[in-house]
Amino acid sequence: HQYSIYFSLLMISSDFLIGFSDTLINHGYWGFFIAAFLSATILPFSSEIILSALLVGGASPMLCVLTGTLGNTLGGITCYWLGRVGKLEWVEKYLKIDKSDLTKAQTWTNKWGAFAAFFSFLPFIGDVINVLLGFLRTSFWKVSLFMAIGKFARYFVWMIINYFFIKVRIFPIFYNV
């Protein structure tokens, strides 16, 4: 009986995700923007499926890349600000980390940590990177810049993968149209 409940919940959530994905695809660029935003937050969602569907449907590849970059970057910035509202005193009090060690970590992060934001597109750890960069008060502008570059690279590479494996016509100038 216990397993049938789990199976039922799995089927309901699967049906929901399929329906939600279809809705996002049907809303074109706006749907992809929402998918990219959600996939960069702590919610488990994949925007690549929506991107592939739009590309196969004939959407502008570069507009998709730019839309995804903007949505995903804004979602990452949301995680950054979630970390930013955390209090450093909590780390000292509850994790028993010395204030001088915390200050050293902040100094190092402010100098080099923003580069880590480039990798914020990675599944699972990307959210953690953004929250930690916010928590350690890393420069917002540096984090945003490297985050946007990483997110752009992610969607650009995915667009190229679609071209080679799904044969989406990314650059119509090279075809006899």
Sequence and secondary structure as in RCSB ss.txt:
>XXXX:A:sequence
HQYSIYFSLLMISSDFLIGFSDTLINHGYWGFFIAAFLSATILPFSSEIILSALLVGGASPMLCVLTGTLGNTLG
GITCYWLGRVGKLEWVEKYLKIDKSDLTKAQTWTNKWGAFAAFFSFLPFIGDVINVLLGFLRTSFWKVSLFMAIG
KFARYFVWMIINYFFIKVRIFPIFYNV
>XXXX:A:secstr
 HHHHHHHHHHHHHHHHHHHHHHHHHTHHHHHHHHHHHHTSSS   SHHHHHHHHHTT  HHHHHHHHHHHHHHH
HHHHHHHHHTS HHHHHHHH   HHHHHHHHHHHHHHGGGGGGGGGSTTHHHHHHHHHHHTT  HHHHHHHHHHH
HHHHHHHHHHHHHHHH   S GGGS  
